[in-house]
Amino acid sequence: MISQGVKITTQCVGCGGVLILDTGQSIEGGRLWWGTEGACQSCPAAWCEQDFGDAAPEGIRQALLAEHGPARLRLTAPEASGVPVLRALREVHGLSLAQARSLADELKTTSLVGTFVEMELLAARLRHHCVGVTVETSSG
């Protein structure tokens, strides 16, 4: 399982105490999952939320990007056939053909940028369609 998380300390709206949020993304069963657990250190306020889909909530994405930096997905052979690239993009993101073409053009000319988990999910789908890709992070 591929995952990435971050702990965030904020103020509890119930009591004003210290609220610790543990939030992140993972790939499970070929799907993008995300979740947040929160627990106040001063009162009984606590919760856990988890869901999956084409895209994580922007707050979770931004917290991961701020903590870990962006990951970059690059083609290892930019001249690769466009058909498997389009197929993979449509499968992962549920895009229209026009949307997939636009994203494929971006992948071929520069790269795609997102969280590490998002880029690994897309990389796995592209590899499944025999498209060579790499995922680069700021730490390596």
N, C-alpha and C positions, 0 to 999 in steps of 0.2 A: 504494500500500500504506500502510495506517495502522499505526503501531507506537509503542511506548513502552518504554523500558528504564531500567535502573538498574545502576550498578556498586557492588558491596559488597565491602569489604575485611574479611577475617576471618583466623583462624589455621588453617594447614594441619594436619590431624590426623596426617599422616605425619611431618613434620619440625619442626613448630612455626613454620615460616616464614610469610610473608605470602601469603595466598591471595586472589586477586582473582576475584570472580564477576561475570559480565556476564549479567543475567537480564532477561527481558521478555516482552511479548505483541505479537502482530501479527494483522492480518486478511489472510488470503491465500486467494483463491478462495472468498470468502464464508464462511470458517471461522475460528474462533478458534484460533490457534497460540500456543504458549509454548515457551520454551527457556531453558537455562542453560548457559553455558560457564564453566569454572573452570580457572585456571592458577596454580600455585604459583610464586612468584618465587625460591624457594630450592632446589627439587627438581624432578624431571621430572613430578610429578603434574599431570595435565591431563585434562579430559573435556568432552564436549559432549552435551547431552540436548535433544531437541525432540519435541513431541507436539501433538496437537490434540484438541478435544472440546468438550463443552458448558460446561465450567468449567476454569479453570487451577488448579494446585495452590495451596493457601492461602498457602504461603510466598512464592510469586511475587506473588500478588495483594497481600499485605500489604506487601512491599517496594516495589511500585509506588505503592500508596496512601500509604505513609510518605514517599516521595520527592516525588511529584507532587501528592498530595492527591486527593480523590475527584472524579469527574465526576458530573454530575446530568443525567438525561434527563427532559425535560418535554414534555408535549403542548402544541402551540401552540393547539389548539382542544379544550379538555377535554370538550366535548360531542360529540366524534367518535364515530362508530359503534363499538360494542364488538366487533363481529365481526372486522374486520381487525386490531384490536389483539390479540384472542385468538389469531387465526391466526398472527400474527408471533411472539408470545411462545412459542407451541407449537412453531413451526418452529425457532426459535433455541435454545430450551432443552429441547426434548423433554418438555414438561410435560403432565400430565393436564389435562383441562378445568377441574377444580376448582382446581388449582394456578395455571393460567393466569388464571382469574377473580380469584383473590386478588392476583396480581401486577398485573393490569390495574386493579384497584381502587386499589392503592397508586400506580400510575402516574397515574391520574386525580385522586386526592385530594392527593397530595404530590408525588412524583416517584420515580424509581428512581435508586439511587446505586451506583456501582461504579468500576472503573478506566476511564480514558478509552477504551481499546480495546474493553472490554466494552460500554460505552454506545454507542460509534460503530457496533459490529456490530449491536446491537439497533435503533439509529436507522435504519440502512440498510435493515433488513428492514421496519420500520414504514413508511418512505417508499416502499418497493416496493409496499406495500399502500395507498398514498395517504393515509397518516396523517401529519399535520404534527407534527414534533418538533424540539426543539433540544437540543444537548448543551452544557452549561455547565461550565467548569472554574474552579478557584479563581484561575487566572491570567487569566481573561478571561471 
